[in-house]
Amino acid sequence: MSTRPPAPSRRALLRAMAALPASALVLGELPGLLGTASAAAPASGSATRYTIVPFLNSNDGTVNVYQSDDATDFRLVQASAYTPPSDRIRDASVFKHTDGYYYLTYTTHTWQDVSTTIGFARSSDRVNWTFLYDYTVPIAGLSRAWAPEWFVDSDGSVNIIVSCSLTSDEWIFTPYRLKATNSALTAWSSPVALSGIGSNHIDTYIVKIGSTYHAFTKNETAKYIEYGTASSLTGPYTITRTGDWAGWGSYREGPSVIQLDNGGWRIFFDGYGDGNYYYSDSYDTFATWSAPKALPSISGTARHFTVIKETVSGGPSLSKNVTRSFQSANYTTRYWQEQSSLLNLPVVSGSSTSAEKTASTFTVVAGLADSNAFSFRDASGNYLRHYDFRGRFDANDGTSTFAKDATFIARTGTASGSIRWESYNYPGYCLRHYNYQLRVEATAGTDLFRQDSSFVPVASWA
């Protein structure tokens, strides 16, 4: 492809005062944490599942649960899934513990109030939650403990990074580490400030790659998400990226970072200044990022969430090294067909010519860029790939770019047995028909888009 693709905010008062953290998803290292999710397409019969538990722009007293298989199109699983017995629930962070339960930790009060506790809840299914307890963060003179974020280190230790301020200056926040001292997550070590990040930083989120801790933290003065690294969880961190270093703009907060199936990294953040929720991708270990895009469906509804990734059973199954034809899920007389090297969706029937039937038959093979994913060959051996967002067939030139362009990840479709084909190198972009042409387009988060991008593998026409 030639181009890459109104509830009061707790920050409102902080902005006015200006005029006067972290859950590491160490993918592949902690099977108990992430259900063996890794940087690879899910195997046949399995599916990738991303879960978020945000509070609502219209209501900070409850949270919804959403899930997605492509980290872009989040669909509602349960509305008002958890409401604490008292106080509020904001900035909820979720992870799956080695005991098989999902745990929430969250801010317990709205931004106007003194808030010295963080809350905890637990669920076996992400839908039905049980309140556990409120924990008073033991910091002398504490005013507010906000935005607790799970972080599970590579040694299996469970930590929370929480942003805290003191009564001496209630709007200046510093990130602290709490470490669980028992497996039940009911006892915590004394808070330790993360050194090097500095005061007036909030919403610190950390991921670990190898032996390096990568921190994404909001500078509450400048209103930008900054970036730094350390060799120890508690620092000292060296902040190396400030200002609009990633092109995300200002008035951004609540970062959450996960690794995608193609090995890239995606950051999500709350664009509280404009009401949108954004994502942006990096393929060079956080040096550069794609232009931020608003998440479909949940922008304007969801506020400040953590994303967790799992591999679960029940995904699409499709044999490889076999020939198949692909029927549109919502235009069932129409099938994929190669026409002048382009992929279109004409009507195909028993009365179609032999040449038309052959042009509607494809060999399904292992993905050129990921063997768990899929590639498709025509009768002459050319591969289906995207080019300028159009589905077309070309000879494999042996380059990594071609391999990625010709690789598609299977996602569950809307109709029984149907599959959506997500571009390997453009996460969130799927093959869909438009004017009976097949294109790779960014998901719109609508039922129509899901239907237009769903295709049923059937017995081949030729």
Buried (B, 14 or more C-beta within 10 A) or exposed (E): BEEEBEBEBBBEBBBEBBEEBBBBBBBEBBEEBBBBBBBBBBEBEBBBBBBBBBBBBEBBBBBBBBBBBBBBBBEEBBEEBBBBEEBBBBBBBBBBBEEEBBBBBBBBBBBEEEBBBBBBBBBEEBEEBEBBEBBEBEBEEBBBBBBBBBBBBEEEEBBBBBBBBBEEEBBBBBBBBBBBEEEEBEEBEEBBBBBBBBBBBBBBBBBBBEEEBBBBBBBBEBBBBBBBBBEEBBBEBEBEBEEEBBEBBEBBBBBBBBBBBBBBBBBBBBBBBEBBBBBBBBBEEBEEBBEBBBBBBBBBBBBBBBBBBBBBEEBBEBEEEEBBBBBBBBBEEBBBBBBEEBBBBBEBEEEBEEEBBBBBBBBBBBBBBBBBBBBBBBBEEBBBBBBEBBBBBBEBEEEEEBBBBBBBBBBBBBBEBBBBBBBBBBBBBBBBBEEEBBBBBBBBBEEEBBBBBBBBBEEBBB
